[in-house]
Amino acid sequence: MEVFETKSASETENLGNDLAESLRLGSGAGKFVSMYRYIDTTVRDTDRAFAIALNGELGAGKTTFIKGLAKGLGIKEVITSPTYVFVRSYSFKPIIRQSFHKDALYHLDLYRLENQDKKTLQSFGFDEILSDPKGIVVVEWAERLESSTYRSAINLDFNYLGKNRQIKVYCR
């Protein structure tokens, strides 16, 4: 597990950018060294999307982190939370290295999901999104899903620490 403390929205966004850099470059340089080793050796599942679960209170920095991740992946579009539509997708210049081939970012926000509502999940193609072998799926409010519903590669817990944010990053 890695634990980071950010003092501003820009620091939280930069942390997301750092994760994108680790994914894009295929190296454990920077802040995600131990996590990258896990990603590179354990999560080479090319028939499914690469899933990142984000948990934390409202306003804790989840969307801000995703903005940095998207920027680091080269996405130029404005990133906004898909709270009312559940999912937004973006394409980016492909990451192609060894068995890691990705060119799409899916940003899911499950804040409005109630009681593991499978009908709602089906309505926006949740299973299809997770099955996209070229996708990186980032799920805000992932705790609203049963852990058996999907397998995430990376989990981030966002917590308030006074005026700062504490972000715990761990792999399953």
C-alpha positions in Angstrom: 0.0 0.0 0.0 1.1 3.5 -0.8 -0.2 6.5 1.2 -0.1 10.0 -0.3 -1.2 13.4 1.2 -2.2 16.2 -1.1 -2.6 19.8 0.0 -4.5 21.1 -3.0 -6.6 20.1 -6.0 -3.7 20.6 -8.3 -1.6 18.1 -6.2 -4.4 15.6 -6.3 -4.6 16.1 -10.1 -0.9 15.7 -10.4 -1.1 12.3 -8.6 -3.6 11.1 -11.2 -1.1 12.3 -13.9 1.7 10.4 -12.2 -0.4 7.2 -12.4 -1.1 7.7 -16.1 2.7 8.2 -16.7 3.4 4.9 -15.0 0.8 3.2 -17.1 2.0 4.9 -20.3 5.7 4.5 -19.8 5.6 1.0 -18.4 8.0 1.8 -15.7 7.7 2.0 -12.0 9.4 5.4 -11.9 8.0 8.1 -9.6 5.4 7.7 -6.9 3.9 4.3 -8.0 6.9 2.1 -7.9 5.6 -0.8 -5.8 2.1 -0.6 -7.3 3.6 -0.7 -10.8 5.4 -3.9 -10.1 2.1 -5.4 -9.2 0.4 -4.1 -12.3 3.1 -5.2 -14.6 3.5 -8.7 -13.3 0.0 -9.6 -12.0 -2.5 -7.8 -14.0 -1.8 -8.7 -17.6 -5.4 -9.7 -18.3 -5.8 -8.6 -21.9 -9.4 -9.9 -22.3 -10.7 -7.4 -19.8 -10.5 -3.7 -19.0 -8.0 -2.4 -16.5 -10.1 -1.3 -13.5 -9.3 1.4 -11.0 -11.7 1.7 -8.0 -12.1 5.0 -6.2 -13.8 5.3 -2.8 -14.3 8.2 -0.5 -16.7 10.9 0.6 -18.3 13.5 -1.6 -15.8 16.2 -2.5 -12.8 14.1 -1.4 -11.0 14.5 -4.8 -12.0 11.5 -6.8 -13.0 13.4 -10.0 -10.0 15.7 -9.6 -7.7 12.7 -9.6 -9.4 11.4 -12.8 -8.8 14.8 -14.4 -5.1 14.3 -13.8 -5.2 10.7 -15.0 -7.0 11.8 -18.2 -4.5 14.6 -18.8 -1.6 12.2 -18.3 -3.2 9.8 -20.9 -3.3 12.7 -23.4 -7.0 13.3 -23.3 -7.8 17.0 -24.2 -11.5 17.0 -23.4 -12.9 18.6 -20.3 -13.4 15.9 -17.7 -16.7 16.2 -15.7 -18.3 13.7 -13.3 -20.9 11.5 -15.0 -23.1 11.5 -11.9 -26.4 11.7 -13.9 -25.4 9.6 -16.9 -23.2 7.0 -15.0 -20.5 6.8 -17.6 -18.4 9.0 -19.9 -15.9 7.6 -22.3 -12.8 9.1 -23.9 -10.3 7.9 -26.4 -6.5 8.5 -26.3 -3.4 7.7 -28.2 -2.9 3.9 -27.6 -0.6 2.6 -24.9 1.0 -0.4 -26.5 3.6 -2.3 -24.5 4.0 -6.0 -23.9 0.5 -7.2 -23.0 -0.9 -3.9 -22.0 -2.8 -2.4 -25.0 -5.2 0.4 -24.0 -6.8 3.3 -25.9 -10.0 4.2 -24.1 -10.9 5.7 -20.7 -14.2 4.9 -19.1 -15.2 7.2 -16.2 -18.0 5.7 -14.1 -19.7 7.5 -11.2 -22.0 5.2 -9.2 -23.1 7.8 -6.6 -26.7 7.3 -7.7 -26.6 3.6 -7.9 -28.9 2.0 -5.3 -28.9 -1.6 -3.9 -26.6 -3.0 -6.6 -29.3 -2.2 -9.2 -28.3 -4.6 -12.0 -30.9 -3.1 -14.3 -29.2 0.3 -14.0 -25.8 -1.3 -14.5 -27.1 -3.0 -17.7 -28.6 0.2 -18.9 -25.3 1.9 -19.5 -23.4 -1.3 -20.5 -21.4 -2.0 -17.3 -20.5 -5.6 -18.3 -19.5 -4.5 -21.8 -17.3 -1.7 -20.5 -15.5 -4.1 -18.2 -15.1 -6.5 -21.1 -13.3 -4.0 -23.3 -9.8 -5.3 -23.5 -8.5 -1.9 -24.6 -10.2 0.0 -21.8 -9.1 1.6 -18.6 -12.1 1.9 -16.3 -12.2 4.2 -13.4 -15.1 3.8 -11.0 -16.0 6.5 -8.5 -18.1 5.2 -5.6 -16.9 1.7 -6.3 -17.9 0.7 -2.8 -21.5 0.7 -4.0 -20.7 -2.5 -6.0 -20.2 -6.0 -4.6 -16.6 -7.0 -4.9 -17.7 -10.0 -6.9 -19.2 -7.7 -9.6 -15.8 -6.8 -11.0 -12.1 -7.1 -10.3 -10.2 -3.9 -9.8 -6.4 -3.8 -10.3 -5.9 -0.7 -8.2 -8.0 0.7 -5.3 -7.7 4.3 -4.0 -9.4 5.5 -0.8 -9.8 9.3 -0.5 -10.1 10.7 3.0 -10.2 14.2 4.4 -7.2 15.0 6.6 -8.0 18.5 7.9 -7.7 20.8 4.8 -5.6 18.1 3.0 -6.5 14.8 1.4 -5.0 11.4 2.3 -5.1 8.9 -0.6 -4.4 5.3 0.1 -3.5 3.3 -3.0 -3.4 -0.5 -2.8 -3.7 -3.4 -5.2 -5.9 -6.4 -4.7 
